[in-house]
Amino acid sequence: MGAVSPVARTLNDQGPVQDSIRDALGRARKLAEDATLEVAASGLAPRSFGTEFLSMAAEGFEVVEQVPDLFVDVAEGADEFFPSVQENKDLFAASYPKDAPVLMLSFQGDFFDDTEILAPILKSAGVDVTFPSKLKGSHATPLTPDPLISTPFDSFDPLLPLRRTARQRLVKPLWDLRGEVLPFLERNLAKK
């Protein structure tokens, strides 16, 4: 665990500094959660903020809540967690049926992307894996809402051409994604 262990031990110790740090982290999390809820309730945020962003934020807050316990585990000497990396790989390979093709997409700006690790695991398990080249975008690209909804005022909007150009640039990665997913589905649904 390298550089994490000394930090974890320090934060795990008892004392006024550690208590202040833990208290500050708790308050920061609460402030972020409250601010997120206030923005959603204000009516200023788009509807997708309330339906999509709030659920992602809640998941993120849950992960943040696990960090102090992880630090305690590391401070107490844990350097392996369950399941192990190899057990995860084995579970992953065993969880896919051999007769179900898998489309693995990756994006150029996705720092969470593990497709280059996971695709060979599935292939070695006999799963039919399609792994196209990286698409433009990021981890959140498939969740991107359409930013330009038509309104009765469009004919009076002098910025409409600019908004349409911005929309085309924003949704292009979605069309590229569609260009990979739909042919994959058509090929594989035709086999059934």
C-alpha positions as CSV (number, residue, x, y, z in Angstrom):
1,M,0.0,0.0,0.0
2,G,3.1,2.2,-0.2
3,A,2.4,5.8,0.6
4,V,-1.1,5.2,1.8
5,S,-0.1,3.3,4.9
6,P,1.6,6.2,6.8
7,V,-1.3,8.5,6.0
8,A,-3.8,5.9,7.0
9,R,-2.0,5.3,10.3
10,T,-1.8,9.0,11.0
11,L,-5.5,9.5,10.3
12,N,-6.4,6.4,12.3
13,D,-4.6,7.7,15.4
14,Q,-6.5,9.4,18.2
15,G,-5.9,13.1,18.8
16,P,-7.3,16.6,18.2
17,V,-5.8,16.9,14.7
18,Q,-7.3,13.6,13.5
19,D,-10.6,14.4,15.1
20,S,-10.6,17.7,13.3
21,I,-9.8,16.1,10.0
22,R,-12.6,13.4,10.4
23,D,-15.0,16.1,11.5
24,A,-14.1,18.3,8.5
25,L,-14.5,15.4,6.0
26,G,-18.0,14.7,7.5
27,R,-19.0,18.3,7.3
28,A,-17.7,18.6,3.7
29,R,-19.7,15.6,2.6
30,K,-22.8,16.9,4.3
31,L,-22.4,20.4,2.7
32,A,-21.9,18.8,-0.8
33,E,-24.9,16.6,-0.4
34,D,-27.1,19.5,0.9
35,A,-25.9,21.8,-2.0
36,T,-26.7,19.1,-4.5
37,L,-30.2,18.7,-3.2
38,E,-30.7,22.5,-3.1
39,V,-29.6,22.9,-6.7
40,A,-32.0,20.1,-7.8
41,A,-34.9,21.7,-5.8
42,S,-34.2,25.3,-7.0
43,G,-35.7,24.8,-10.5
44,L,-32.6,26.4,-12.0
45,A,-31.0,23.0,-12.9
46,P,-32.3,20.9,-15.8
47,R,-34.6,18.0,-15.0
48,S,-31.8,15.6,-15.8
49,F,-29.9,17.0,-12.8
50,G,-32.6,15.8,-10.5
51,T,-33.2,12.5,-12.1
52,E,-29.6,11.5,-13.2
53,F,-27.1,13.5,-11.3
54,L,-28.6,13.1,-7.9
55,S,-28.4,9.3,-8.1
56,M,-24.8,9.4,-9.3
57,A,-24.0,11.9,-6.5
58,A,-25.6,9.6,-3.9
59,E,-23.5,6.7,-5.1
60,G,-20.4,8.9,-4.9
61,F,-21.3,10.0,-1.4
62,E,-21.7,6.3,-0.4
63,V,-18.2,5.6,-1.7
64,V,-16.8,8.5,0.2
65,E,-18.3,7.2,3.4
66,Q,-16.3,3.9,2.9
67,V,-12.9,5.7,2.8
68,P,-12.4,6.1,6.6
69,D,-13.1,2.4,7.1
70,L,-10.6,1.6,4.3
71,F,-8.0,3.8,6.0
72,V,-8.6,1.9,9.3
73,D,-8.1,-1.5,7.5
74,V,-4.9,-0.2,5.9
75,A,-3.6,1.3,9.1
76,E,-4.2,-2.1,10.8
77,G,-2.0,-3.8,8.2
78,A,-4.4,-4.9,5.4
79,D,-2.8,-5.1,2.1
80,E,-5.1,-7.5,0.4
81,F,-8.9,-7.3,0.1
82,F,-11.6,-9.8,-0.6
83,P,-12.1,-10.9,-3.3
84,S,-8.6,-10.9,-4.6
85,V,-7.7,-9.5,-8.0
86,Q,-7.4,-13.0,-9.4
87,E,-10.7,-14.1,-7.8
88,N,-12.4,-11.0,-9.4
89,K,-11.0,-12.0,-12.8
90,D,-12.2,-15.6,-12.4
91,L,-15.7,-14.4,-11.3
92,F,-15.8,-12.0,-14.2
93,A,-14.9,-14.7,-16.7
94,A,-17.4,-17.2,-15.3
95,S,-20.3,-14.7,-15.1
96,Y,-20.8,-14.4,-18.9
97,P,-22.5,-17.1,-20.9
98,K,-20.3,-18.4,-23.7
99,D,-23.2,-18.1,-26.3
100,A,-23.9,-14.4,-25.6
101,P,-21.7,-12.0,-27.6
102,V,-20.3,-9.0,-25.7
103,L,-19.7,-5.5,-27.0
104,M,-17.0,-3.7,-25.0
105,L,-16.9,0.0,-25.6
106,S,-14.2,2.3,-24.4
107,F,-13.8,6.1,-24.6
108,Q,-10.6,8.1,-25.1
109,G,-11.2,10.3,-22.0
110,D,-12.3,7.5,-19.7
111,F,-9.9,7.1,-16.8
112,F,-12.0,4.3,-15.3
113,D,-11.7,2.1,-18.5
114,D,-10.7,-1.5,-17.8
115,T,-11.8,-2.9,-21.2
116,E,-8.2,-3.7,-22.2
117,I,-7.9,-5.8,-19.1
118,L,-11.4,-7.4,-19.2
119,A,-11.6,-8.2,-23.0
120,P,-8.7,-10.8,-22.9
121,I,-10.3,-12.4,-19.7
122,L,-13.6,-12.9,-21.5
123,K,-11.8,-14.1,-24.7
124,S,-9.8,-16.6,-22.8
125,A,-13.1,-17.9,-21.3
126,G,-14.5,-18.5,-24.8
127,V,-16.8,-15.5,-24.9
128,D,-17.3,-13.8,-28.3
129,V,-16.0,-10.2,-27.6
130,T,-16.3,-7.3,-30.0
131,F,-13.9,-4.6,-29.0
132,P,-14.0,-1.6,-31.5
133,S,-11.5,1.2,-31.4
134,K,-11.8,3.9,-28.7
135,L,-14.6,6.4,-29.2
136,K,-14.4,10.1,-28.5
137,G,-15.9,10.9,-25.1
138,S,-15.6,9.9,-21.5
139,H,-17.1,7.6,-18.9
140,A,-20.2,9.8,-18.8
141,T,-20.8,10.1,-22.6
142,P,-23.5,7.4,-22.8
143,L,-25.5,9.4,-20.1
144,T,-25.3,12.8,-22.0
145,P,-28.8,14.3,-22.4
146,D,-29.8,16.1,-25.6
147,P,-29.1,19.7,-24.6
148,L,-31.3,21.4,-27.2
149,I,-35.0,20.9,-26.8
150,S,-37.2,22.6,-29.4
151,T,-39.5,25.3,-28.1
152,P,-42.1,27.6,-29.7
153,F,-39.6,30.5,-29.3
154,D,-36.9,29.0,-31.5
155,S,-37.9,31.1,-34.5
156,F,-37.2,34.2,-32.4
157,D,-33.9,33.0,-30.9
158,P,-31.0,34.8,-32.5
159,L,-28.6,32.3,-30.9
160,L,-30.3,29.2,-32.3
161,P,-27.7,28.5,-35.0
162,L,-25.0,28.8,-32.4
163,R,-26.9,26.5,-30.1
164,R,-27.5,24.0,-32.9
165,T,-23.8,23.9,-33.7
166,A,-22.9,23.4,-30.1
167,R,-25.5,20.6,-29.9
168,Q,-24.0,18.8,-33.0
169,R,-20.6,18.9,-31.4
170,L,-21.9,17.6,-28.1
171,V,-24.0,14.8,-29.5
172,K,-21.5,13.6,-32.1
173,P,-19.9,11.1,-29.7
174,L,-23.4,9.8,-29.0
175,W,-24.0,9.2,-32.7
176,D,-20.6,7.5,-32.9
177,L,-21.6,5.3,-30.0
178,R,-24.9,4.5,-31.8
179,G,-22.9,3.6,-34.9
180,E,-21.2,0.8,-32.8
181,V,-24.1,-0.4,-30.7
182,L,-26.9,-0.7,-33.4
183,P,-24.9,-2.7,-35.9
184,F,-23.7,-5.0,-33.1
185,L,-27.3,-5.6,-32.0
186,E,-28.6,-6.1,-35.5
187,R,-25.9,-8.7,-36.2
188,N,-26.4,-10.6,-33.0
189,L,-30.2,-10.4,-32.9
190,A,-30.4,-11.7,-36.5
191,K,-28.5,-14.9,-35.3
192,K,-31.3,-15.7,-32.8
